[in-house]
Amino acid sequence: MINYRILQSSDKRAFEGYFNFNNRFIWHYEDSIDGKRVIVCFDEQLKSMEEKDYLSRIEKKLENYSMEGFYEKQSKFGTLALFTNLRVKNAEQIHSYYKSRVNIELMFDESTKKR
């Protein structure tokens, strides 16, 4: 569903811009799927970590991990696609909302484990 063609090129001019999140530069672009707004965020540091993780799984000979699978997924590593109905918020704001929601859920999960 998500258009990853922009990520198949290393040319950053295809992106709509970038923002700084936790000292990491996040590149972004928007798309529309069935009339819904989609913001695709790309984090090069996350991409590097995900590639390393995938290649480590290949080295460990884990089932369902192969070089062919790596090649198929390589343009998707480091991405986060956010579907939103918020029209007046920019990509940085939407990304920040999502990340703060995840942090709240993680804190909640930790607090319930301690009980």
Phi, psi and omega per residue, in radians:
M1 nan -0.698 -3.075
I2 -1.379 2.420 3.095
N3 -1.485 1.888 -3.132
Y4 -1.781 0.156 -3.109
R5 -1.004 -0.665 3.139
I6 -1.046 -0.617 -3.103
L7 -1.358 -0.251 -3.141
Q8 -1.335 -0.221 3.088
S9 -1.868 2.646 3.102
S10 -1.622 0.156 -3.104
D11 -1.473 1.936 -3.096
K12 -1.239 -0.220 3.118
R13 -1.119 -0.344 -3.140
A14 -1.292 -0.318 3.122
F15 -1.416 2.775 3.101
E16 -1.451 -0.287 3.131
G17 2.784 -2.931 3.124
Y18 -2.564 2.889 3.021
F19 -2.555 2.853 -3.130
N20 -1.734 2.168 3.087
F21 -2.274 2.009 -3.134
N22 0.920 0.800 3.136
N23 1.087 0.457 3.044
R24 -2.193 2.383 -3.140
F25 -1.567 2.142 -3.106
I26 -1.898 2.070 3.073
W27 -1.545 2.625 -3.087
H28 -2.593 2.754 2.978
Y29 -2.639 2.807 -3.134
E30 -1.973 2.679 3.093
D31 -2.532 3.122 3.092
S32 -2.398 2.316 3.097
I33 -2.226 2.079 -3.105
D34 0.878 0.709 3.112
G35 1.380 0.025 3.137
K36 -1.719 2.469 3.127
R37 -1.331 2.265 3.114
V38 -2.192 2.206 3.061
I39 -1.901 2.115 3.124
V40 -1.803 2.116 -3.134
C41 -1.887 2.461 -3.123
F42 -2.237 2.172 -3.108
D43 -2.092 1.944 -3.085
E44 -1.106 -0.613 3.110
Q45 -1.167 -0.719 3.085
L46 -1.118 -0.691 3.111
K47 -1.013 -0.814 -3.136
S48 -1.052 -0.752 3.130
M49 -1.141 -0.738 -3.126
E50 -1.187 -0.668 3.070
E51 -1.099 -0.799 3.132
K52 -1.044 -0.762 3.125
D53 -1.088 -0.801 -3.121
Y54 -1.109 -0.794 -3.139
L55 -1.140 -0.601 3.070
S56 -1.100 -0.668 3.113
R57 -1.180 -0.610 3.056
I58 -1.123 -0.787 -3.136
E59 -1.049 -0.597 3.126
K60 -1.418 -0.017 3.120
K61 1.032 0.691 3.087
L62 -1.282 2.500 -3.136
E63 -1.061 2.529 3.116
N64 1.271 0.230 3.062
Y65 -2.136 2.147 -3.103
S66 -2.610 2.895 3.077
M67 -1.109 -0.636 3.098
E68 -1.083 -0.733 3.071
G69 -1.096 -0.690 3.105
F70 -1.055 -0.834 -3.123
Y71 -1.082 -0.654 3.125
E72 -1.170 -0.605 -3.066
K73 -1.645 -0.167 -2.963
Q74 -0.977 -0.592 -3.139
S75 -1.394 -0.149 -3.136
K76 -1.720 -0.285 3.127
F77 -1.059 2.419 3.088
G78 1.440 0.175 -3.091
T79 -1.895 2.693 3.049
L80 -2.439 2.078 3.125
A81 -1.794 2.146 -3.086
L82 -2.003 2.039 3.050
F83 -1.548 2.333 -3.101
T84 -2.576 2.653 3.006
N85 -1.830 0.070 3.100
L86 -1.390 1.948 -3.071
R87 -1.595 -0.430 -3.040
V88 -1.664 -0.055 3.135
K89 -1.694 2.515 3.136
N90 -1.526 3.068 -3.069
A91 -1.034 -0.734 -3.136
E92 -1.093 -0.742 3.135
Q93 -1.140 -0.764 3.132
I94 -1.098 -0.793 3.117
H95 -1.052 -0.772 3.141
S96 -1.096 -0.743 3.078
Y97 -1.005 -0.823 -3.126
Y98 -1.080 -0.836 -3.105
K99 -1.123 -0.663 3.121
S100 -1.201 -0.610 3.089
R101 -1.098 -0.770 3.128
V102 -1.078 -0.767 3.131
N103 -1.093 -0.687 3.103
I104 -1.120 -0.765 3.123
E105 -1.100 -0.698 3.114
L106 -1.117 -0.730 3.101
M107 -1.116 -0.714 3.123
F108 -1.106 -0.766 3.122
D109 -1.054 -0.753 3.141
E110 -1.125 -0.698 -3.116
S111 -1.200 -0.578 3.138
T112 -1.329 -0.438 3.095
K113 -1.215 -0.534 -3.082
K114 -1.356 -0.218 -3.120
R115 -1.423 nan nan
